[in-house]
Amino acid sequence: EFTMQETFDRQRPDAIIHLPEERAIVIDSKVSLTAYERSISLEEENLREEARKDHLQSVKKHVNELSEKDYSAIERINAPDFVLLFVPVEPAFGAALKEDPNLYQYAFDRKIVLVTSTTLMATIKTVANLWKLEKQNKHANEIARQAGNLYDKFAGFLGNMEDIGKALQKANEAHQKGIGQLTTGSGNLIGRVLKLRELGIRSKKDLPASFIEKVTEQTEQQGDLTLEEFTEDQEENDSDLRVEG
């Protein structure tokens, strides 16, 4: 899960660690250890101390040069705005840090993180976990946004269903009222139409059986109307039907 010495826009990072979500971390390992090697090979203390100072300046110089390269600007890498500077010899890092305890902060201010063989993998895993948390937070925000939209849609849907129920209830009431005008009362329309048929009018179609049954049941309960009674009821109910209509 890493590549070595890839070239990007005339820049060649030493190593690229590939992480999930197409992310990456750039690692540089070109720090010079010449002064450090001299500091441990010399016998005179004053010369060794001077070599240690040279070693510190060498590390700082490389930090400054690395900061100017700006590997994070390379779109193909998709790396954070900091670079890991790998110091392969643990005592060399310790010697530079002893000369300047603020060395780590000095590098960090320039978006360079100093790592050694014991801290490299821990640093990479930490960064990977941070990206994972960032993704989870984005998902949580997206879930909250979509849940809010779903709630609003559902509330609107329930409102529409309530309006439909009211409209259906109103339509049912109007339907029942219309059925009542057709089938109930001594002057109901179906009864009057049936009387007209009994009087001998010509027709080609029959009324629906369900309506005739309702009128028949009511007629059996109230008794048949005579022609005179039918005519009187017709005259009495004509005005009511006009008002209700």
C-alpha positions as protocol buffer text, in pm:
chain_id: "A"
residue {
  index: 1
  type: GLU
  ca { x: 0 y: 0 z: 0 }
}
residue {
  index: 2
  type: PHE
  ca { x: 281 y: 238 z: -87 }
}
residue {
  index: 3
  type: THR
  ca { x: 475 y: 356 z: -388 }
}
residue {
  index: 4
  type: MET
  ca { x: 832 y: 479 z: -415 }
}
residue {
  index: 5
  type: GLN
  ca { x: 986 y: 766 z: -612 }
}
residue {
  index: 6
  type: GLU
  ca { x: 685 y: 854 z: -826 }
}
residue {
  index: 7
  type: THR
  ca { x: 716 y: 1168 z: -1037 }
}
residue {
  index: 8
  type: PHE
  ca { x: 443 y: 1434 z: -1019 }
}
residue {
  index: 9
  type: ASP
  ca { x: 487 y: 1764 z: -1200 }
}
residue {
  index: 10
  type: ARG
  ca { x: 866 y: 1742 z: -1174 }
}
residue {
  index: 11
  type: GLN
  ca { x: 842 y: 1650 z: -806 }
}
residue {
  index: 12
  type: ARG
  ca { x: 952 y: 1312 z: -673 }
}
residue {
  index: 13
  type: PRO
  ca { x: 848 y: 1232 z: -317 }
}
residue {
  index: 14
  type: ASP
  ca { x: 1046 y: 945 z: -166 }
}
residue {
  index: 15
  type: ALA
  ca { x: 740 y: 746 z: -63 }
}
residue {
  index: 16
  type: ILE
  ca { x: 362 y: 772 z: -76 }
}
residue {
  index: 17
  type: ILE
  ca { x: 153 y: 575 z: 171 }
}
residue {
  index: 18
  type: HIS
  ca { x: -187 y: 495 z: 21 }
}
residue {
  index: 19
  type: LEU
  ca { x: -482 y: 509 z: 261 }
}
residue {
  index: 20
  type: PRO
  ca { x: -855 y: 435 z: 228 }
}
residue {
  index: 21
  type: GLU
  ca { x: -1083 y: 677 z: 42 }
}
residue {
  index: 22
  type: GLU
  ca { x: -807 y: 743 z: -214 }
}
residue {
  index: 23
  type: ARG
  ca { x: -608 y: 945 z: 38 }
}
residue {
  index: 24
  type: ALA
  ca { x: -230 y: 946 z: 75 }
}
residue {
  index: 25
  type: ILE
  ca { x: 54 y: 1061 z: 297 }
}
residue {
  index: 26
  type: VAL
  ca { x: 382 y: 1184 z: 153 }
}
residue {
  index: 27
  type: ILE
  ca { x: 703 y: 1076 z: 326 }
}
residue {
  index: 28
  type: ASP
  ca { x: 1043 y: 1233 z: 270 }
}
residue {
  index: 29
  type: SER
  ca { x: 1362 y: 1061 z: 385 }
}
residue {
  index: 30
  type: LYS
  ca { x: 1639 y: 1271 z: 229 }
}
residue {
  index: 31
  type: VAL
  ca { x: 1759 y: 1421 z: 555 }
}
residue {
  index: 32
  type: SER
  ca { x: 2138 y: 1423 z: 568 }
}
residue {
  index: 33
  type: LEU
  ca { x: 2308 y: 1242 z: 857 }
}
residue {
  index: 34
  type: THR
  ca { x: 2666 y: 1333 z: 761 }
}
residue {
  index: 35
  type: ALA
  ca { x: 2713 y: 1576 z: 1049 }
}
residue {
  index: 36
  type: TYR
  ca { x: 2563 y: 1329 z: 1293 }
}
residue {
  index: 37
  type: GLU
  ca { x: 2800 y: 1054 z: 1180 }
}
residue {
  index: 38
  type: ARG
  ca { x: 3089 y: 1295 z: 1231 }
}
residue {
  index: 39
  type: SER
  ca { x: 2966 y: 1383 z: 1579 }
}
residue {
  index: 40
  type: ILE
  ca { x: 2986 y: 1023 z: 1694 }
}
residue {
  index: 41
  type: SER
  ca { x: 3318 y: 945 z: 1524 }
}
residue {
  index: 42
  type: LEU
  ca { x: 3518 y: 1241 z: 1657 }
}
residue {
  index: 43
  type: GLU
  ca { x: 3708 y: 1203 z: 1983 }
}
residue {
  index: 44
  type: GLU
  ca { x: 3738 y: 1566 z: 2094 }
}
residue {
  index: 45
  type: GLU
  ca { x: 3426 y: 1691 z: 2272 }
}
residue {
  index: 46
  type: ASN
  ca { x: 3438 y: 2043 z: 2131 }
}
residue {
  index: 47
  type: LEU
  ca { x: 3449 y: 1907 z: 1777 }
}
residue {
  index: 48
  type: ARG
  ca { x: 3170 y: 1664 z: 1855 }
}
residue {
  index: 49
  type: GLU
  ca { x: 2958 y: 1949 z: 1993 }
}
residue {
  index: 50
  type: GLU
  ca { x: 3021 y: 2155 z: 1679 }
}
residue {
  index: 51
  type: ALA
  ca { x: 2921 y: 1856 z: 1465 }
}
residue {
  index: 52
  type: ARG
  ca { x: 2599 y: 1815 z: 1663 }
}
residue {
  index: 53
  type: LYS
  ca { x: 2513 y: 2180 z: 1596 }
}
residue {
  index: 54
  type: ASP
  ca { x: 2585 y: 2126 z: 1227 }
}
residue {
  index: 55
  type: HIS
  ca { x: 2354 y: 1825 z: 1240 }
}
residue {
  index: 56
  type: LEU
  ca { x: 2073 y: 2038 z: 1387 }
}
residue {
  index: 57
  type: GLN
  ca { x: 2119 y: 2305 z: 1119 }
}
residue {
  index: 58
  type: SER
  ca { x: 2121 y: 2034 z: 851 }
}
residue {
  index: 59
  type: VAL
  ca { x: 1785 y: 1903 z: 977 }
}
residue {
  index: 60
  type: LYS
  ca { x: 1634 y: 2254 z: 991 }
}
residue {
  index: 61
  type: LYS
  ca { x: 1763 y: 2333 z: 643 }
}
residue {
  index: 62
  type: HIS
  ca { x: 1597 y: 2022 z: 507 }
}
residue {
  index: 63
  type: VAL
  ca { x: 1274 y: 2110 z: 688 }
}
residue {
  index: 64
  type: ASN
  ca { x: 1273 y: 2452 z: 522 }
}
residue {
  index: 65
  type: GLU
  ca { x: 1345 y: 2309 z: 178 }
}
residue {
  index: 66
  type: LEU
  ca { x: 1079 y: 2040 z: 216 }
}
residue {
  index: 67
  type: SER
  ca { x: 822 y: 2297 z: 327 }
}
residue {
  index: 68
  type: GLU
  ca { x: 871 y: 2491 z: 4 }
}
residue {
  index: 69
  type: LYS
  ca { x: 797 y: 2187 z: -215 }
}
residue {
  index: 70
  type: ASP
  ca { x: 428 y: 2186 z: -116 }
}
residue {
  index: 71
  type: TYR
  ca { x: 346 y: 1826 z: -211 }
}
residue {
  index: 72
  type: SER
  ca { x: -15 y: 1879 z: -98 }
}
residue {
  index: 73
  type: ALA
  ca { x: -72 y: 2097 z: -406 }
}
residue {
  index: 74
  type: ILE
  ca { x: -36 y: 1791 z: -630 }
}
residue {
  index: 75
  type: GLU
  ca { x: -396 y: 1694 z: -706 }
}
residue {
  index: 76
  type: ARG
  ca { x: -313 y: 1337 z: -808 }
}
residue {
  index: 77
  type: ILE
  ca { x: -179 y: 1257 z: -463 }
}
residue {
  index: 78
  type: ASN
  ca { x: -474 y: 1387 z: -256 }
}
residue {
  index: 79
  type: ALA
  ca { x: -253 y: 1433 z: 49 }
}
residue {
  index: 80
  type: PRO
  ca { x: -296 y: 1658 z: 354 }
}
residue {
  index: 81
  type: ASP
  ca { x: -106 y: 1983 z: 375 }
}
residue {
  index: 82
  type: PHE
  ca { x: 171 y: 1831 z: 583 }
}
residue {
  index: 83
  type: VAL
  ca { x: 457 y: 1593 z: 498 }
}
residue {
  index: 84
  type: LEU
  ca { x: 621 y: 1328 z: 715 }
}
residue {
  index: 85
  type: LEU
  ca { x: 997 y: 1376 z: 739 }
}
residue {
  index: 86
  type: PHE
  ca { x: 1143 y: 1036 z: 820 }
}
residue {
  index: 87
  type: VAL
  ca { x: 1464 y: 1024 z: 1022 }
}
residue {
  index: 88
  type: PRO
  ca { x: 1582 y: 663 z: 985 }
}
residue {
  index: 89
  type: VAL
  ca { x: 1826 y: 665 z: 1278 }
}
residue {
  index: 90
  type: GLU
  ca { x: 1653 y: 715 z: 1611 }
}
residue {
  index: 91
  type: PRO
  ca { x: 1963 y: 851 z: 1796 }
}
residue {
  index: 92
  type: ALA
  ca { x: 2015 y: 1107 z: 1516 }
}
residue {
  index: 93
  type: PHE
  ca { x: 1668 y: 1250 z: 1583 }
}
residue {
  index: 94
  type: GLY
  ca { x: 1734 y: 1243 z: 1956 }
}
residue {
  index: 95
  type: ALA
  ca { x: 2064 y: 1429 z: 1912 }
}
residue {
  index: 96
  type: ALA
  ca { x: 1901 y: 1707 z: 1706 }
}
residue {
  index: 97
  type: LEU
  ca { x: 1614 y: 1731 z: 1955 }
}
residue {
  index: 98
  type: LYS
  ca { x: 1862 y: 1756 z: 2242 }
}
residue {
  index: 99
  type: GLU
  ca { x: 2031 y: 2051 z: 2071 }
}
residue {
  index: 100
  type: ASP
  ca { x: 1695 y: 2223 z: 2018 }
}
residue {
  index: 101
  type: PRO
  ca { x: 1397 y: 2097 z: 2223 }
}
residue {
  index: 102
  type: ASN
  ca { x: 1166 y: 2309 z: 2005 }
}
residue {
  index: 103
  type: LEU
  ca { x: 1275 y: 2133 z: 1687 }
}
residue {
  index: 104
  type: TYR
  ca { x: 952 y: 1934 z: 1658 }
}
residue {
  index: 105
  type: GLN
  ca { x: 742 y: 2251 z: 1685 }
}
residue {
  index: 106
  type: TYR
  ca { x: 975 y: 2432 z: 1445 }
}
residue {
  index: 107
  type: ALA
  ca { x: 903 y: 2167 z: 1182 }
}
residue {
  index: 108
  type: PHE
  ca { x: 533 y: 2144 z: 1261 }
}
residue {
  index: 109
  type: ASP
  ca { x: 491 y: 2520 z: 1210 }
}
residue {
  index: 110
  type: ARG
  ca { x: 619 y: 2460 z: 857 }
}
residue {
  index: 111
  type: LYS
  ca { x: 376 y: 2169 z: 803 }
}
residue {
  index: 112
  type: ILE
  ca { x: 645 y: 1907 z: 850 }
}
residue {
  index: 113
  type: VAL
  ca { x: 604 y: 1620 z: 1097 }
}
residue {
  index: 114
  type: LEU
  ca { x: 926 y: 1456 z: 1217 }
}
residue {
  index: 115
  type: VAL
  ca { x: 895 y: 1079 z: 1252 }
}
residue {
  index: 116
  type: THR
  ca { x: 1128 y: 791 z: 1325 }
}
residue {
  index: 117
  type: SER
  ca { x: 1106 y: 415 z: 1287 }
}
residue {
  index: 118
  type: THR
  ca { x: 915 y: 389 z: 1616 }
}
residue {
  index: 119
  type: THR
  ca { x: 663 y: 664 z: 1544 }
}
residue {
  index: 120
  type: LEU
  ca { x: 606 y: 631 z: 1169 }
}
residue {
  index: 121
  type: MET
  ca { x: 337 y: 359 z: 1173 }
}
residue {
  index: 122
  type: ALA
  ca { x: 161 y: 514 z: 1472 }
}
residue {
  index: 123
  type: THR
  ca { x: 146 y: 847 z: 1292 }
}
residue {
  index: 124
  type: ILE
  ca { x: 10 y: 690 z: 972 }
}
residue {
  index: 125
  type: LYS
  ca { x: -261 y: 502 z: 1163 }
}
residue {
  index: 126
  type: THR
  ca { x: -356 y: 816 z: 1353 }
}
residue {
  index: 127
  type: VAL
  ca { x: -401 y: 1011 z: 1032 }
}
residue {
  index: 128
  type: ALA
  ca { x: -601 y: 726 z: 878 }
}
residue {
  index: 129
  type: ASN
  ca { x: -832 y: 721 z: 1182 }
}
residue {
  index: 130
  type: LEU
  ca { x: -880 y: 1096 z: 1161 }
}
residue {
  index: 131
  type: TRP
  ca { x: -992 y: 1061 z: 799 }
}
residue {
  index: 132
  type: LYS
  ca { x: -1223 y: 778 z: 902 }
}
residue {
  index: 133
  type: LEU
  ca { x: -1380 y: 996 z: 1170 }
}
residue {
  index: 134
  type: GLU
  ca { x: -1416 y: 1278 z: 920 }
}
residue {
  index: 135
  type: LYS
  ca { x: -1603 y: 1044 z: 685 }
}
residue {
  index: 136
  type: GLN
  ca { x: -1828 y: 921 z: 967 }
}
residue {
  index: 137
  type: ASN
  ca { x: -1909 y: 1278 z: 1065 }
}
residue {
  index: 138
  type: LYS
  ca { x: -1998 y: 1361 z: 706 }
}
residue {
  index: 139
  type: HIS
  ca { x: -2222 y: 1054 z: 693 }
}
residue {
  index: 140
  type: ALA
  ca { x: -2386 y: 1151 z: 1022 }
}
residue {
  index: 141
  type: ASN
  ca { x: -2457 y: 1500 z: 891 }
}
residue {
  index: 142
  type: GLU
  ca { x: -2596 y: 1356 z: 567 }
}
residue {
  index: 143
  type: ILE
  ca { x: -2815 y: 1111 z: 760 }
}
residue {
  index: 144
  type: ALA
  ca { x: -2948 y: 1397 z: 975 }
}
residue {
  index: 145
  type: ARG
  ca { x: -3019 y: 1606 z: 665 }
}
residue {
  index: 146
  type: GLN
  ca { x: -3199 y: 1326 z: 485 }
}
residue {
  index: 147
  type: ALA
  ca { x: -3390 y: 1231 z: 801 }
}
residue {
  index: 148
  type: GLY
  ca { x: -3512 y: 1591 z: 829 }
}
residue {
  index: 149
  type: ASN
  ca { x: -3625 y: 1589 z: 467 }
}
residue {
  index: 150
  type: LEU
  ca { x: -3798 y: 1254 z: 519 }
}
residue {
  index: 151
  type: TYR
  ca { x: -3978 y: 1385 z: 828 }
}
residue {
  index: 152
  type: ASP
  ca { x: -4099 y: 1693 z: 638 }
}
residue {
  index: 153
  type: LYS
  ca { x: -4217 y: 1480 z: 347 }
}
residue {
  index: 154
  type: PHE
  ca { x: -4397 y: 1241 z: 582 }
}
residue {
  index: 155
  type: ALA
  ca { x: -4565 y: 1529 z: 768 }
}
residue {
  index: 156
  type: GLY
  ca { x: -4682 y: 1673 z: 435 }
}
residue {
  index: 157
  type: PHE
  ca { x: -4806 y: 1330 z: 326 }
}
residue {
  index: 158
  type: LEU
  ca { x: -5007 y: 1288 z: 648 }
}
residue {
  index: 159
  type: GLY
  ca { x: -5155 y: 1634 z: 597 }
}
residue {
  index: 160
  type: ASN
  ca { x: -5260 y: 1539 z: 246 }
}
residue {
  index: 161
  type: MET
  ca { x: -5412 y: 1212 z: 369 }
}
residue {
  index: 162
  type: GLU
  ca { x: -5607 y: 1406 z: 631 }
}
residue {
  index: 163
  type: ASP
  ca { x: -5738 y: 1643 z: 363 }
}
residue {
  index: 164
  type: ILE
  ca { x: -5833 y: 1345 z: 145 }
}
residue {
  index: 165
  type: GLY
  ca { x: -6017 y: 1187 z: 439 }
}
residue {
  index: 166
  type: LYS
  ca { x: -6213 y: 1505 z: 500 }
}
residue {
  index: 167
  type: ALA
  ca { x: -6295 y: 1533 z: 131 }
}
residue {
  index: 168
  type: LEU
  ca { x: -6406 y: 1168 z: 120 }
}
residue {
  index: 169
  type: GLN
  ca { x: -6620 y: 1215 z: 429 }
}
residue {
  index: 170
  type: LYS
  ca { x: -6781 y: 1522 z: 276 }
}
residue {
  index: 171
  type: ALA
  ca { x: -6836 y: 1338 z: -51 }
}
residue {
  index: 172
  type: ASN
  ca { x: -6985 y: 1042 z: 137 }
}
residue {
  index: 173
  type: GLU
  ca { x: -7222 y: 1273 z: 324 }
}
residue {
  index: 174
  type: ALA
  ca { x: -7329 y: 1433 z: -4 }
}
residue {
  index: 175
  type: HIS
  ca { x: -7369 y: 1085 z: -156 }
}
residue {
  index: 176
  type: GLN
  ca { x: -7584 y: 964 z: 133 }
}
residue {
  index: 177
  type: LYS
  ca { x: -7795 y: 1279 z: 110 }
}
residue {
  index: 178
  type: GLY
  ca { x: -7844 y: 1222 z: -260 }
}
residue {
  index: 179
  type: ILE
  ca { x: -7936 y: 857 z: -201 }
}
residue {
  index: 180
  type: GLY
  ca { x: -8186 y: 974 z: 60 }
}
residue {
  index: 181
  type: GLN
  ca { x: -8349 y: 1207 z: -188 }
}
residue {
  index: 182
  type: LEU
  ca { x: -8376 y: 920 z: -433 }
}
residue {
  index: 183
  type: THR
  ca { x: -8502 y: 646 z: -203 }
}
residue {
  index: 184
  type: THR
  ca { x: -8649 y: 780 z: 123 }
}
residue {
  index: 185
  type: GLY
  ca { x: -8960 y: 973 z: 205 }
}
residue {
  index: 186
  type: SER
  ca { x: -9306 y: 946 z: 58 }
}
residue {
  index: 187
  type: GLY
  ca { x: -9207 y: 1162 z: -235 }
}
residue {
  index: 188
  type: ASN
  ca { x: -8871 y: 1005 z: -318 }
}
residue {
  index: 189
  type: LEU
  ca { x: -8763 y: 1035 z: -676 }
}
residue {
  index: 190
  type: ILE
  ca { x: -8730 y: 664 z: -749 }
}
residue {
  index: 191
  type: GLY
  ca { x: -9073 y: 592 z: -607 }
}
residue {
  index: 192
  type: ARG
  ca { x: -9221 y: 865 z: -818 }
}
residue {
  index: 193
  type: VAL
  ca { x: -9044 y: 738 z: -1130 }
}
residue {
  index: 194
  type: LEU
  ca { x: -9170 y: 385 z: -1062 }
}
residue {
  index: 195
  type: LYS
  ca { x: -9522 y: 520 z: -1027 }
}
residue {
  index: 196
  type: LEU
  ca { x: -9488 y: 687 z: -1361 }
}
residue {
  index: 197
  type: ARG
  ca { x: -9386 y: 352 z: -1511 }
}
residue {
  index: 198
  type: GLU
  ca { x: -9688 y: 190 z: -1349 }
}
residue {
  index: 199
  type: LEU
  ca { x: -9903 y: 459 z: -1510 }
}
residue {
  index: 200
  type: GLY
  ca { x: -9786 y: 335 z: -1849 }
}
residue {
  index: 201
  type: ILE
  ca { x: -9489 y: 544 z: -1963 }
}
residue {
  index: 202
  type: ARG
  ca { x: -9262 y: 382 z: -2218 }
}
residue {
  index: 203
  type: SER
  ca { x: -8901 y: 303 z: -2120 }
}
residue {
  index: 204
  type: LYS
  ca { x: -8620 y: 91 z: -2257 }
}
residue {
  index: 205
  type: LYS
  ca { x: -8404 y: 55 z: -1945 }
}
residue {
  index: 206
  type: ASP
  ca { x: -8463 y: -76 z: -1594 }
}
residue {
  index: 207
  type: LEU
  ca { x: -8361 y: 102 z: -1279 }
}
residue {
  index: 208
  type: PRO
  ca { x: -8078 y: -60 z: -1078 }
}
residue {
  index: 209
  type: ALA
  ca { x: -8212 y: -337 z: -856 }
}
residue {
  index: 210
  type: SER
  ca { x: -8042 y: -202 z: -542 }
}
residue {
  index: 211
  type: PHE
  ca { x: -8238 y: 122 z: -560 }
}
residue {
  index: 212
  type: ILE
  ca { x: -8564 y: -56 z: -631 }
}
residue {
  index: 213
  type: GLU
  ca { x: -8507 y: -280 z: -327 }
}
residue {
  index: 214
  type: LYS
  ca { x: -8464 y: 20 z: -100 }
}
residue {
  index: 215
  type: VAL
  ca { x: -8783 y: 180 z: -227 }
}
residue {
  index: 216
  type: THR
  ca { x: -8970 y: -150 z: -208 }
}
residue {
  index: 217
  type: GLU
  ca { x: -8871 y: -199 z: 156 }
}
residue {
  index: 218
  type: GLN
  ca { x: -8988 y: 150 z: 243 }
}
residue {
  index: 219
  type: THR
  ca { x: -9314 y: 102 z: 50 }
}
residue {
  index: 220
  type: GLU
  ca { x: -9384 y: -224 z: 235 }
}
residue {
  index: 221
  type: GLN
  ca { x: -9336 y: -43 z: 564 }
}
residue {
  index: 222
  type: GLN
  ca { x: -9551 y: 258 z: 471 }
}
residue {
  index: 223
  type: GLY
  ca { x: -9805 y: 94 z: 238 }
}
residue {
  index: 224
  type: ASP
  ca { x: -9867 y: 171 z: -129 }
}
residue {
  index: 225
  type: LEU
  ca { x: -9973 y: 520 z: -229 }
}
residue {
  index: 226
  type: THR
  ca { x: -10283 y: 570 z: -439 }
}
residue {
  index: 227
  type: LEU
  ca { x: -10260 y: 776 z: -754 }
}
residue {
  index: 228
  type: GLU
  ca { x: -10426 y: 1067 z: -574 }
}
residue {
  index: 229
  type: GLU
  ca { x: -10182 y: 1042 z: -282 }
}
residue {
  index: 230
  type: PHE
  ca { x: -9887 y: 1014 z: -521 }
}
residue {
  index: 231
  type: THR
  ca { x: -10003 y: 1326 z: -704 }
}
residue {
  index: 232
  type: GLU
  ca { x: -10045 y: 1519 z: -379 }
}
residue {
  index: 233
  type: ASP
  ca { x: -9700 y: 1414 z: -254 }
}
residue {
  index: 234
  type: GLN
  ca { x: -9547 y: 1509 z: -586 }
}
residue {
  index: 235
  type: GLU
  ca { x: -9689 y: 1860 z: -562 }
}
residue {
  index: 236
  type: GLU
  ca { x: -9583 y: 1897 z: -197 }
}
residue {
  index: 237
  type: ASN
  ca { x: -9225 y: 1780 z: -257 }
}
residue {
  index: 238
  type: ASP
  ca { x: -9155 y: 1964 z: -581 }
}
residue {
  index: 239
  type: SER
  ca { x: -9066 y: 2280 z: -390 }
}
residue {
  index: 240
  type: ASP
  ca { x: -8845 y: 2089 z: -142 }
}
residue {
  index: 241
  type: LEU
  ca { x: -8657 y: 1917 z: -424 }
}
residue {
  index: 242
  type: ARG
  ca { x: -8593 y: 2249 z: -597 }
}
residue {
  index: 243
  type: VAL
  ca { x: -8451 y: 2398 z: -277 }
}
residue {
  index: 244
  type: GLU
  ca { x: -8234 y: 2092 z: -200 }
}
residue {
  index: 245
  type: GLY
  ca { x: -8121 y: 2069 z: -562 }
}
